Amino acid sequence: MMLAGPKGWRQWSVKQRFRLSLLIVCLFVAVWRWLGGDAPQLGDRRLLADAAPWLATTPAAAAAVDSGLQTGLEGLPSSLQGTQVDGQVRADSAGHLVLDRGVRNLFDYFLSLVGEEALPRVRARVLAYLSQHLPALAASEAQILFDSYVAYQAAQSQSAQDGAGAAQSSELSVAQLKQRLAVVNTLRQQYFSVPERAAFFEGDEQYDQYTIDRLLVLQDETLSALDKSRRLGELSGRMPTVIEQYQALSTITAELQANGGSPQALHEVRVQLVGADAANRLAQLDGQRTQWTERVQSYMTQRAALLADPSLSALQRDESVTRLTSTLFNERERLRLEAITGPSVGL
């Protein structure tokens, strides 16, 4: 079989590309073992991560992926309909991917669909979007980074499950927090290069360190209340700007909403603190939250009426509530609803 050139590769179906990618991975693993190599390093993990989302692909999922996505935004599920794409991707003058937090935000935007769509379908959306907004080299780099990000999230989730029973108290000690953060940092080093880690997690790591330093002050019994206050003030003065903005934004938002401030006043404050684009996204989230709250309140009213209807038997009430829940909410929304209302009839 002759390998096609770049033009021919683009004409292949997703299934054909997957089969060749899987063959390459299998050959890589076989040669690596034959050479007696150690555990794969960062670049080798990237190759394995590149195929990982596809290894569990069923024929039905493969058919869904191979449905001709052009922009990645076709037929978005209800949770993202009417929203603006969060984040951005750019290439530099040499055609390489520009690494910044916007890339991670873009990945998170599409990954929020997992649960409504299978991961292979979400991955196909991301790849289509990247190909529309980046030159070939940068798109390829972004694809590898996306697969590493997905693999990292899976490993982090597994690590959290493994350590779920380690701390029984509701409040973590400094030692426990440091241990958890050390595990997370080790995973980041395994799945990302230094520039990628800085672009994706620098703000998170700064805030994590601030949290540890703050806990050390609060739990230091040798300090007086005045000393603690002074040291906490010094820590706040060294806080990253993004954290200061977040705290200020949270405080001002709460004050305006509590005092009946207008949406326009809140928007103007947000623009001053985080810029117009972020302020617009926050306004969209406000609208989505309001709409969700209204839907839940309407549902609870209808549900209460059904449960209080004396003309219905217990079985009929259960069936009616189940139908109401299924009619008003999709599967993902029902999980979210259950988290709010708790397990009950009809959920």
HELIX and SHEET records of a PDB file:
HELIX    1   1 PRO A    6  GLN A   11  1                                   6    
HELIX    2   2 VAL A   14  TRP A   34  1                                  21    
HELIX    3   3 LEU A   42  LEU A   55  1                                  14    
HELIX    4   4 PRO A   59  VAL A   65  1                                   7    
HELIX    5   5 ARG A  101  LEU A  111  1                                  11    
HELIX    6   6 LEU A  119  HIS A  133  1                                  15    
HELIX    7   7 ALA A  136  ASP A  162  1                                  27    
HELIX    8   8 VAL A  174  TYR A  191  1                                  18    
HELIX    9   9 VAL A  194  LEU A  218  1                                  25    
HELIX   10  10 ALA A  225  GLY A  237  1                                  13    
HELIX   11  11 THR A  241  ALA A  258  1                                  18    
HELIX   12  12 PRO A  263  VAL A  274  1                                  12    
HELIX   13  13 ALA A  276  LEU A  307  1                                  32    
HELIX   14  14 ALA A  314  LEU A  328  1                                  15    
HELIX   15  15 GLU A  331  THR A  341  1                                  11    
END                                                                             
